[in-house]
Amino acid sequence: MKKIILFFILLSLFACSKSVPKFNGEEAFSFLQKQCDLGPRYPGSEEIVLCRNLIKSILSENNAEVEEQKFTAEIDGKEFEGVNIIGKMYPEMSRRILLGAHYDTRPWADKEEDENLRDKPILGANDGASGVAVLLELAAILSRNEPQIFGVDLVFFDLEDMGTYSVKGSWSLGANYFVNHFSGIKPEKVIIVDMIGDKDLNIKIEYFSYHNSPTLVNEVWNIAKKLDFPEFKTKIEKAIEDDHIPFIHAGFDAIDIIDFDYPYWHTLQDTPDKCSAHSLYVVGQTLTNLIYRER
């Protein structure tokens, strides 16, 4: 009888040790701040090079297998060099989840009310840094906690935010290049995170995501519901051209987690004080549960 009791105690302890890790929103916010401390990180700037180095350094510190994917894109007759950064966590695992975010920022504050300010580059605390911050904290979690089902590919896309509103296909150039040159194990789930740091976080279901991958949308939103995160709304709303679109066109199971109702979008006011560690935690913990809940 004592042996049976001991067995169940050990089983209980084992189960507890395999619980879902805690996502640290404060640590993620520090990654957001570090990016913004560099300044605007638009293509062709010294700051975007520094940001690449920061991302690669943090990935390496957390035992990721780091790759750079260099490419060239022409925008308005001018050639730009882009670099996608890929951090593979547990590359030996055959089942994969891909999590992506763009790290470049908008070169022009074209949504500023004052026309004289519209040629200034934005800091991109929410539009750029927030998604990257969540992925970097996930790298730290993954380095300390080996998942049992899925290996994770963390992809940081360049040249997402150089688009022209009226020109279809002028956005998400890094993601488009990544998909067109994809090789290796196809991920079972692709999730893009963008603009998820807003203090007033409201994440509605993006139209293309639900139309293409309703099962994955429901899986993620149900996790958020079980975690009691009211920031995830069940309303299907805007169709948004973001880094998930190239994946959808190529037949991947892909969705976008984005709060597009952000009054500081593409303005000089997109700064860290408009963001919160709690918002990063909400999204980060949801993704952490997605990765680890099938232990």
Steps between C-alpha positions, in 0.01 A plus 500: 500500500785737586658429161174592323471826695863583424440428131210745485697765689786469251252506213345817642841664540591404143177652371566822692851522359350484151262790554484783249780754561419856606552772240675804647331814367746731675796328338327520162442872555873543565564350156252751355681786675843381383385513139354848540818621673675442169272751326285453186606176330406557138665325202836648408560655844785424741238434766348204316845340484532546876154346544600196295805456719285528813254236377776260394683546829192422711415199286854366529500552877191281511650213300314565176646389169525840332485559125493814288308512175623790287301636208455807283176684426421797279267762646401809301798450269749470787673178601501391864694221669284294735592238758258250654623346826406142584543352846437125506421359843547122519561459125521122541127482573297405193173671596534880479320822594612821329457829687580819310526877548650785300786703649521789253318827569319744272739756343226764484243617756243536223203489738612812691245783498778753447613463138843639590567193714397234252849444363639410844569132585292344779635329811267202458459393863177316420531470123811288491662478843206340682485187286877461506499537880252216544703270275824577684346418837363179351856414395605535864214279616574235238868490591408410859205271427523238227162449331380144451302529177609799292831660417462873437636721225517869595516714186569873499399656169658801334338744254144456623416865548621670181170454319272744323136485614358494149750250358416137569803281561726788606494386864654196672792470261714304745223250573431465129865422431511251789197310371617500137836354605372271773664162542505245778223379727171678441359633829161370607402842636616849396415792729601859431492751788487871420393808698421304815649737759225764516400584859138488386532158341208371293583211268216424263508212253661609174286407198760325281621297799155362574412445135822299446562334837186496718621199701824673599316823582258310722786314669684822589188693604379207714834496682465874568145441627615225739772735625230762560649755261210725391740688270435229241166584340288251303388757242626449146595838360751655260687326222862602550797459268776386732778241513251212515373567146798348312464188714129476424562535126757218521260264676624525858266485798563862604337770713574854617465614862470878471328794668454735210292753695803698611466880481879553480552277194760646265541813712785635712295415809554125460727497805555261797271697734206394280582135563482276807668191641154357572400509133821319405428248775147432370624412152818332618327275753241400242778391263689329783192293581463412133856366492496312832141400569535169314761369745 
